[in-house]
Amino acid sequence: MAAALRQAYGRGLAIIGQDVVRREILRERDLPGAANITMIDLMARHALAHGFHVVVEGIMYAERYGDMLSALVRDHRGASHAYYFDLPFEETVRRHAGKPIAHEIGEAELRAWWRPCDLLSNVVEQIIDESSSLESTVERVLQDTSLLTMATGRPGHRTP
């Protein structure tokens, strides 16, 4: 969804993926207090300070990432929006099958990671359920965040 959002918006939207930071840059396990949590925070703040809109995405357990995400929202001077994909496990498996890492991570790992309704306690998250297609989810986020208005007013923008 984050990649589709950036494609619809264009330049100026930074995506900070938990998997990229944790698995590719640091090659660490997802543990409480792990270095990726601070690195995600620093990367998001740096991108925001340089005028980018920022999408922080991943499977971020509230107990591990909640304080960092809440602080990002609290400290950001502009508008912040948070979304939670509330998907049944079967739908999670189906969507995962289309991802590039599907051959590396199987259903057993997904089951171990999957947590229903793991919402943040200090941030209001908008719920996206299984009935929302990729296209409608991207459109919703663009409208909710006013990115659609910002994007369509820029020269060279390609509309979704």
Sequence and secondary structure as in RCSB ss.txt:
>XXXX:A:sequence
MAAALRQAYGRGLAIIGQDVVRREILRERDLPGAANITMIDLMARHALAHGFHVVVEGIMYAERYGDMLSALVRD
HRGASHAYYFDLPFEETVRRHAGKPIAHEIGEAELRAWWRPCDLLSNVVEQIIDESSSLESTVERVLQDTSLLTM
ATGRPGHRTP
>XXXX:A:secstr
 HHHHHHHH TTEEEEEHHIIIIIIS     TT HHHHHHHHHHHHHHHTT EEEEES   HHHHHHHHHHHHHH
 SS   EEEEE  HHHHHHHHTTSGGGGTS HHHHHHH  TT   SSS EEEEETT  HHHHHHHHHHHTTHHHH
HHTSTT    
